[in-house]
Structures are given as structure tokens and as C-alpha cells.
């Protein structure tokens, strides 16, 4: 199973970006999709997550500004980021947990995509 993340970039404060993370390979099901971020000198933290049943969870710092969604048919998770602030600057990583076609569990991370919020 491989993940490909995209959508990061440089944006001004108050702007928006849409991050995507697509999984490919021998996937039977994906149970959990999450976005994490890591700023320089800080630990990686959960930004948002969504389960196979659609339950979502957000960090307090992004509630009301970020929205996580998923396309089950395309094994893709999205993160719509609005009203971006300088403190949102970080490398964003996607994490997917699921079951392969051989019924082994997998826990994969994407390569990271840089989000920089600056004027």
C-alpha cells in the first residue's frame, strides 16, 4: 500500500488550501484516515481524523476552520483548510489504517506536504 499526498503550498493568512492523500495497492478496506502535522521544533500532532463510518475528530486549534472528508471508492482523504493562520505552518502528513487483500492490517504514512502560511 502506498500513499501520495498533495495540495500543500504557500498561502497568505486567511487563505485556503485543499490537501489530498490517495492510497493505492492491495487494499481491502480502510478503517481510519487522519491528517497530522509537525512544525519545526515541535512534535507531530493530530489535526483531524475520520473513520469508515464517517465519525470525525478535530484538534481544538482547527475546529471550525478545517474539514476532513473521504472518498471511499478512490481510497482518498481530503483536508480542506480555511482561514489559515501562521501557526498552521507545518508539514502535513496523512495516515491510513486498514486491511489488505491478504487480510493483514496496514498502517501507512504519506510523504508529507508542506503548508506555509505567510504574508
C-alpha positions, 0 to 999 in steps of 0.5 A: 500500500502506498500513499501520495499526498498533495495540495500543500503550498504557500498561502497568505493568512486567511487563505485556503488550501485543499490537501489530498492523500490517495492510497493505492495497492492491495487494499481491502478496506480502510478503517481510519484516515487522519491528517497530522502535522509537525512544525519545526521544533515541535512534535507531530500532532493530530489535526483531524481524523475520520473513520469508515463510518464517517465519525470525525475528530478535530484538534481544538486549534482547527475546529471550525476552520478545517474539514476532513472528508473521504472518498471511499471508492478512490481510497482518498482523504481530503483536508480542506483548510480555511482561514489559515493562520501562521501557526498552521505552518507545518508539514502535513502528513496523512495516515491510513489504517486498514486491511489488505487483500491478504487480510493483514492490517496496514498502517501507512504514512504519506510523504508529507506536504508542506503548508506555509502560511505567510504574508 
